[in-house]
Amino acid sequence: MKGTIVKCMEDLVIEKFGAGKWKESLEKAGIPEGRTFTAFCDVEETEFTRIMTGVAEVTYLSMEQVMEAFGE
């Protein structure tokens, strides 16, 4: 999948919860510090799933709630 999906998730988390929660999400997902996502980079689906799980953990939302927020 293209990085634009991850970039949109990043924008959502930062807007709703702050940059600190995005950083925490990446840490929970095991993403190396300093990793950036661009619109045209390739991201493995498993990596994105780990990021979504990290977002759910640090925001105290269910995975369903995270997906709904992302869909909007």
C-alpha positions as CSV (number, residue, x, y, z in Angstrom):
1,M,0.0,0.0,0.0
2,K,1.2,3.5,-0.5
3,G,2.3,5.7,2.3
4,T,-0.5,8.2,1.7
5,I,-2.7,6.0,3.8
6,V,-0.3,6.1,6.7
7,K,0.1,9.9,6.2
8,C,-3.7,10.3,6.4
9,M,-3.7,8.3,9.7
10,E,-0.8,10.4,11.0
11,D,-2.8,13.6,10.2
12,L,-5.9,12.2,12.0
13,V,-4.0,11.2,15.1
14,I,-2.1,14.5,15.4
15,E,-5.3,16.5,14.8
16,K,-7.4,14.6,17.3
17,F,-4.9,13.6,19.9
18,G,-1.6,15.4,19.4
19,A,1.8,14.6,18.0
20,G,2.9,12.8,21.1
21,K,0.2,10.2,20.6
22,W,1.4,9.6,17.0
23,K,4.9,9.1,18.3
24,E,3.6,6.7,20.9
25,S,1.6,4.8,18.3
26,L,4.7,4.2,16.2
27,E,6.7,3.1,19.2
28,K,3.9,0.6,20.1
29,A,4.0,-0.6,16.5
30,G,7.7,-1.2,16.6
31,I,8.4,1.4,14.0
32,P,12.0,2.7,14.3
33,E,12.3,6.3,15.6
34,G,12.8,8.8,12.8
35,R,10.9,6.7,10.2
36,T,8.9,9.0,8.0
37,F,6.1,8.1,5.6
38,T,5.6,9.9,2.4
39,A,2.7,9.7,0.0
40,F,4.7,7.7,-2.5
41,C,6.6,5.3,-0.3
42,D,5.5,1.7,0.0
43,V,4.2,0.4,3.3
44,E,3.6,-3.3,4.0
45,E,0.1,-4.1,5.1
46,T,1.3,-5.8,8.2
47,E,3.2,-2.6,9.2
48,F,0.1,-0.5,8.7
49,T,-1.9,-3.0,10.8
50,R,0.7,-2.7,13.6
51,I,0.4,1.1,13.4
52,M,-3.4,0.9,13.6
53,T,-3.1,-1.3,16.7
54,G,-0.7,1.1,18.2
55,V,-3.1,4.0,17.6
56,A,-5.9,2.0,19.3
57,E,-3.7,1.3,22.3
58,V,-2.5,4.8,23.0
59,T,-5.9,6.5,22.3
60,Y,-7.9,3.9,24.3
61,L,-10.2,3.4,21.4
62,S,-11.3,0.0,20.0
63,M,-9.9,-1.0,16.6
64,E,-13.4,-0.5,15.2
65,Q,-13.5,3.1,16.5
66,V,-10.1,3.8,15.0
67,M,-11.2,2.4,11.6
68,E,-14.4,4.5,11.8
69,A,-12.6,7.7,12.5
70,F,-10.1,6.9,9.7
71,G,-13.0,6.3,7.3
72,E,-14.5,9.6,8.0
